[in-house]
Amino acid sequence: MQKRLSLLCGILILLLSCQVIQAVEPNGSMEALGVFDNGEFNVNMKLKLNMNLVKGDEQQVSLQLKLVPDAEGDLDDFFPVTPGTAVYPRITALMTTQGQFLNAGPVLTTRIGRFSANYSDYVGAFSNFDGIEVLGGRIGDVRLSGLYGFDGDVRPLALRFMGDVDRVQLTGSYVRLKEERSAFFFKASSQLNERVNVGAEFANDKDTGSAYQVYSKFKVTNGVFLKAGIWNYGDFDTPYVSANLKTLYAGKEDGREVGVEVALAGVTFDGRYLTYAQEGTTRQLMDLEAKKEVLGVTAGIKSQYDIKGRRFNANELTISKVFSIPGFFENIGFTTKYDFEAGKVSLIKAEYTAPNGIKWTATSTPDNPKRLTASYRIEF
């Protein structure tokens, strides 16, 4: 901890001592979160500090520092009372520079430190890891970027290109994970005319195989669209696949779906029929999401019906409204969810931001019936 602080302080002193730096523009935020949960009260705090180091009228370097607890806990996790007896806060740093690597070269952005970057949901979802990234490169109309990461024993090297060719939008990513393992992603999409949009995505990991998706969207009339697609995920896996994509598609093969989107007269509707194979079984599902606002009350339903299993996997009604009590409370947000399958309320939630800036949130769920949080954020 002390070594890390010394290193960060040294970097800061070095930057501030450079003669080319003519001004420092600090900004940042500090957040406090108090949680009353099942009779226990905890406080967590976060500090974020940005410093723009300016040369003339152009920003050359920015330094971002974050100070957050290593784990959820009480105030001692942020400010240890007795050294060695509490969890010390985690400090992360990110330095960003803008400028040319060569006198005649393009202006590039370079990031050094801890950051997140998405080169592809399939192979390049990098979250909160240490690395070096260079952005802003170009070859003609093609935009280029690349990064080198330090993630434990893995040293990922990632490259990405994006560009348009004859009304076709192209995106490609390559990630080298180890000497004997690499992954890549390619996407092409196009608006064929004012009514039809098509696209295709393909990803491959040398060790786990491939995944793909082909989709189309057809505009019937204003606010009404038809959709269709085929996809296959199977055993595809790679260290930097996004958690959301893996949750939706992991282990599913030969997927096919058709659907309709409607947004008319204050009603939004999204329904689809899909079928796929998983663990040797063919699944057939109907998904439905609909939302309507009437007299300031928004009602929405979300359902999924298993056709072969003849059962609902999910069937939930959500009702929300924002209201005020003149002279006391303004803009109280209230949300409740009812689970038809369980036959009970699954969520009650109320949110209110006081004039002093403190945001209060009260929630009640079957697993945690009494939870109250108070959060405050200062920006400077």
FENWONOR-V863225 format. One record per pair of residues at least 6 apart in sequence whose C-alpha atoms are under 7 Angstrom apart, sorted by the first residue. I is the first residue (numbers start at 1). J is the second residue. Records with the same first field share a line. If there is no record, write none. Layout:
# FENWONOR-V863225
I = J / J
This chain:
# FENWONOR-V863225
20 = 55
21 = 53 / 54 / 55
22 = 54 / 55 / 56
23 = 53 / 54 / 55
24 = 51 / 52 / 53 / 54
25 = 51 / 52 / 53
26 = 50 / 51 / 52
27 = 49 / 50 / 51 / 380
28 = 48 / 49 / 50 / 379 / 380
29 = 47 / 48 / 49 / 377 / 378 / 379 / 380
30 = 46 / 47 / 48 / 377 / 378 / 379
31 = 45 / 46 / 47 / 376 / 377 / 378
32 = 43 / 44 / 45 / 46 / 375 / 376 / 377
33 = 43 / 44 / 45 / 373 / 374 / 375 / 376
34 = 42 / 43 / 44 / 373 / 374 / 375
35 = 41 / 42 / 43 / 372 / 373 / 374
36 = 42 / 371 / 372 / 373
37 = 370 / 371 / 372
38 = 370 / 371
42 = 73 / 74 / 75
43 = 73 / 74 / 75
44 = 73 / 74 / 75
45 = 68 / 78
46 = 67 / 68
47 = 66 / 67 / 68
48 = 65 / 66 / 67
49 = 64 / 65 / 66
50 = 62 / 63 / 64 / 65
51 = 62 / 63 / 64
52 = 59 / 61 / 62 / 63
53 = 59 / 60 / 61 / 62
54 = 60 / 61
60 = 97 / 98
61 = 96 / 97 / 98
62 = 95 / 96 / 97
63 = 94 / 95 / 96
64 = 93 / 94 / 95
65 = 92 / 93 / 94
66 = 91 / 92 / 93
67 = 89 / 90 / 91 / 92
68 = 89 / 90 / 91
69 = 77 / 78 / 88 / 89 / 90
70 = 87 / 88 / 89 / 90
76 = 86
77 = 86 / 87 / 88 / 89
78 = 88 / 89
80 = 86 / 88
92 = 114
93 = 113 / 114
94 = 111 / 112 / 113 / 114 / 115
95 = 111 / 112 / 113
96 = 109 / 110 / 111 / 112
97 = 109 / 110 / 111
98 = 107 / 108 / 109 / 110
99 = 107 / 108 / 109
100 = 106 / 107 / 108
106 = 137
108 = 134 / 135 / 136 / 137
109 = 134 / 135 / 136
110 = 133 / 134 / 135
111 = 132 / 133 / 134
112 = 131 / 132 / 133
113 = 130 / 131 / 132
114 = 128 / 129 / 130 / 131
115 = 127 / 128 / 129 / 130
116 = 126 / 127 / 128 / 129
117 = 125 / 126 / 127
118 = 124 / 125 / 126
119 = 125 / 160 / 173
120 = 173
121 = 241 / 242 / 245
122 = 185 / 203 / 241 / 242
123 = 175 / 183 / 184 / 185 / 238 / 240 / 241
124 = 175 / 240 / 241
125 = 240 / 241 / 242
126 = 240
129 = 151
130 = 149 / 150 / 151
131 = 147 / 148 / 149 / 150
132 = 147 / 148 / 149
133 = 146 / 147 / 148
134 = 145 / 146 / 147
135 = 144 / 145 / 146
136 = 143 / 144 / 145
137 = 143 / 144 / 145
138 = 144
141 = 163
142 = 161 / 162 / 163
143 = 161 / 162 / 163
144 = 160 / 161 / 162
145 = 159 / 160 / 161
146 = 158 / 159 / 160
147 = 157 / 158 / 159
148 = 155 / 156 / 157 / 158
149 = 155 / 156 / 157
154 = 177 / 178
155 = 177
156 = 175 / 176 / 177
157 = 175 / 176 / 177
158 = 174 / 175 / 176
159 = 173 / 174 / 175
160 = 172 / 173 / 174
161 = 171 / 172 / 173
162 = 170 / 171 / 172
163 = 169 / 170 / 171
164 = 170
167 = 190
168 = 188 / 189 / 190
169 = 188 / 189 / 190
170 = 187 / 188 / 189
171 = 186 / 187 / 188
172 = 185 / 186 / 187
173 = 184 / 185 / 186
174 = 183 / 184 / 185
175 = 182 / 183 / 184
176 = 182 / 183
181 = 206 / 207
182 = 205 / 206
183 = 204 / 205 / 206
184 = 203 / 204 / 205
185 = 202 / 203 / 204
186 = 201 / 202 / 203
187 = 200 / 201 / 202
188 = 199 / 200 / 201
189 = 198 / 199 / 200
190 = 197 / 198 / 199
191 = 197 / 198
195 = 218 / 219
196 = 217 / 218 / 219
197 = 216 / 217 / 218
198 = 215 / 216 / 217
199 = 214 / 215 / 216
200 = 213 / 214 / 215
201 = 212 / 213 / 214
202 = 211 / 212 / 213
203 = 210 / 211 / 212
204 = 210 / 211
205 = 238
208 = 235 / 236 / 237
209 = 235 / 236
210 = 236
211 = 232 / 233 / 236
212 = 231 / 232 / 233
213 = 230 / 231 / 232
214 = 229 / 230 / 231
215 = 228 / 229 / 230
216 = 227 / 228 / 229
217 = 225 / 226 / 227 / 228
218 = 225 / 226 / 227
219 = 225 / 226
220 = 226
223 = 262 / 263 / 264
224 = 261 / 262 / 263
225 = 260 / 261 / 262
226 = 259 / 260 / 261
227 = 258 / 259 / 260
228 = 257 / 258 / 259
229 = 256 / 257 / 258
230 = 255 / 256 / 257
231 = 254 / 255 / 256
232 = 252 / 253 / 254 / 255
233 = 249 / 250 / 251 / 252 / 253
234 = 250 / 251 / 252 / 253
235 = 250 / 251
251 = 278
252 = 276 / 277 / 278
253 = 276 / 277 / 278
254 = 276 / 277
255 = 275 / 276
256 = 274 / 275 / 276
257 = 272 / 273 / 274 / 275
258 = 272 / 273 / 274
259 = 271 / 272 / 273
260 = 270 / 271 / 272
261 = 269 / 270 / 271
262 = 268 / 269 / 270
263 = 269
266 = 292 / 293
267 = 291 / 292
268 = 290 / 291 / 292
269 = 289 / 290 / 291
270 = 288 / 289 / 290
271 = 287 / 288 / 289
272 = 286 / 287 / 288
273 = 285 / 286 / 287
274 = 284 / 285 / 286
275 = 283 / 284 / 285
276 = 282 / 283 / 284
277 = 283
284 = 306 / 307 / 308
285 = 304 / 305 / 306 / 307
286 = 304 / 305 / 306
287 = 303 / 304 / 305
288 = 302 / 303 / 304
289 = 301 / 302 / 303
290 = 300 / 301 / 302
291 = 299 / 300 / 301
292 = 298 / 299 / 300
293 = 299
296 = 321
297 = 319 / 320 / 321
298 = 319 / 320 / 321
299 = 318 / 319 / 320
300 = 317 / 318 / 319
301 = 316 / 317 / 318
302 = 315 / 316 / 317
303 = 314 / 315 / 316
304 = 312 / 313 / 314 / 315
305 = 311 / 312 / 313
306 = 312 / 313
315 = 339 / 340 / 341
316 = 337 / 338 / 339 / 340
317 = 337 / 338 / 339
318 = 336 / 337 / 338
319 = 335 / 336 / 337
320 = 334 / 335 / 336
321 = 333 / 334 / 335
322 = 331 / 332 / 333 / 334
323 = 331 / 332 / 333
324 = 330 / 331 / 332
331 = 352
332 = 350 / 351 / 352
333 = 350 / 351 / 352
334 = 349 / 350 / 351
335 = 348 / 349 / 350
336 = 347 / 348 / 349
337 = 345 / 346 / 347 / 348
338 = 344 / 345 / 346
339 = 345 / 346
346 = 365 / 366
347 = 364 / 365
348 = 363 / 364 / 365
349 = 362 / 363 / 364
350 = 361 / 362 / 363
351 = 360 / 361 / 362
352 = 359 / 360 / 361
353 = 359 / 360
357 = 376
358 = 374 / 375 / 376
359 = 374 / 375 / 376
360 = 373 / 374 / 375
361 = 372 / 373 / 374
362 = 371 / 372 / 373
363 = 370 / 371 / 372
364 = 370 / 371
